[in-house]
Amino acid sequence: MTTVPDEHAGCGHGLVPMPRAAVRRPVRGYATGKEDYLARLHKIEGQVRGLHKMIEADTWCPDVVTQVAAATRALQEVAVGLLNDHLQHCVLAAARSSHADGQTALTEVAGTIRQVMRL
């Protein structure tokens, strides 16, 4: 037997026991491109390690900044891809499910976009 969060888990409530067969992970919009996202993130990790080495080596500031910008753009591309996948899969499915679910999904994605734009 395993435990999964109940519907109030985000409010500080505990976990409820569920039989293992009942535990299902939701399919995310990026599921079909998961390996691509993981490969991109692995590459970005390498870029960040490279930045660390550049700072340790006292590399010329403009070169470091250029590499920071490249890593930032790479992360932004991942974010845009994930957001696109979310819109194409999750939001579209919610809208097809019901008007209320569609409105909730759109409100959620608008909040995500608002948060990203504050960067």
Residue pairs with C-beta under 8 A, 6 or more apart in sequence:
1 17
1 18
1 19
1 20
2 17
2 18
2 20
2 23
3 15
3 16
3 17
3 18
4 15
4 16
4 18
4 23
5 15
5 16
6 13
6 14
6 15
6 16
9 15
27 89
28 85
28 89
28 90
29 82
29 85
29 86
29 87
29 88
29 89
29 90
30 37
30 81
30 82
30 85
30 86
30 89
33 81
33 85
37 78
37 81
37 82
40 74
40 77
40 78
41 78
43 74
44 71
44 74
44 75
44 78
47 67
47 70
47 71
47 74
48 71
50 67
51 64
51 67
51 68
51 71
54 63
54 64
54 67
55 64
79 116
83 109
83 112
83 113
83 116
86 109
86 112
87 109
90 105
91 102
91 105
91 106
91 109
94 101
94 102
94 104
94 105
95 101
95 102
95 105
95 106
96 102
